[in-house]
């Protein structure tokens, strides 16, 4: 079961109420959406909780940053002075 299927099943289960006959609520066919990409999973985790336990957002941006000449922590020469970007840049 992927994440979208689990969310739809959880939403369906939340519709059942006490005092209602079992199995009498109307089931909804979830939309047939494609499985989330790893980037979408990270983005939705960050949006919903502020953290991502399975992946890191920078992993998805690293290739584009490398192609622009940005280097990661491991690519920085130890003897060179560090430049820090203040956010928001002023």
C-alpha atoms as one frame of an Amber mdcrd trajectory, in Angstrom:
protein
   0.000   0.000   0.000   1.455   3.374  -0.917   1.048   6.618   1.007  -1.890
   7.927  -1.024  -3.828   4.667  -0.625  -3.194   4.727   3.124  -4.430   8.320
   3.407  -7.638   7.520   1.536  -8.268   4.435   3.677  -7.666   6.439   6.849
 -10.104   9.092   5.659 -12.682   6.431   4.865 -12.266   4.867   8.332 -12.741
   8.277   9.952 -16.285   8.474   8.541 -17.541   5.583  10.681 -19.465   6.820
  13.732 -20.579   5.215  16.961 -24.175   4.026  16.817 -24.005   3.529  13.076
 -24.579   0.059  11.696 -21.250  -1.467  10.654 -20.569  -1.225   6.949 -23.429
   1.199   6.221 -21.400   4.297   5.440 -20.922   5.098   1.773 -17.464   4.147
   0.547 -15.761   6.545  -1.809 -13.570   5.322  -4.642 -10.281   7.175  -4.254
  -9.003   8.933  -7.351  -6.522   6.893  -9.355  -3.509   9.118  -8.801   0.067
   8.093  -9.501   2.317   7.146  -6.592   4.174  10.084  -5.058   7.734  10.645
  -6.207  10.482  10.729  -3.557  10.664  14.524  -3.946   6.891  14.847  -3.450
   7.108  12.664  -0.318   9.776  14.945   1.168   7.870  18.089   0.188   4.612
  16.871   1.750   6.426  15.690   4.898   8.076  19.098   5.269   4.787  20.900
   4.627   2.777  18.804   7.071   5.257  18.269   9.909   8.301  20.441   9.277
  10.556  17.364   9.164  11.254  14.418   6.923  12.325  11.177   8.550  13.050
   9.177   5.386  14.915  11.573   3.133  16.602  14.982   3.062  15.352  17.793
   0.814  18.882  18.761  -0.308  19.420  15.339  -1.878  16.964  16.330  -4.604
  18.617  19.709  -5.247  22.258  18.574  -5.065  22.675  17.726  -8.783  21.302
  21.114  -9.878  23.468  22.917  -7.317  26.579  21.003  -8.412  25.928  21.939
 -12.053  25.876  25.612 -10.994  29.231  25.342  -9.251  27.900  25.154  -5.708
  29.807  22.741  -3.541  28.592  20.783  -0.586  30.304  20.515   2.747  32.564
  17.707   1.513  33.586  19.678  -1.592  34.771  22.737   0.319  38.546  23.098
   0.716  39.467  23.225   4.407  42.003  26.018   3.949  39.671  28.425   2.170
  37.631  30.963   4.116  33.950  30.156   4.282  31.336  32.442   2.822  28.001
  32.427   4.588  24.817  33.497   2.891  22.567  35.361   5.279  18.896  34.712
   4.783  17.072  36.716   3.717  19.863  38.236   1.666  19.970  41.993   2.092
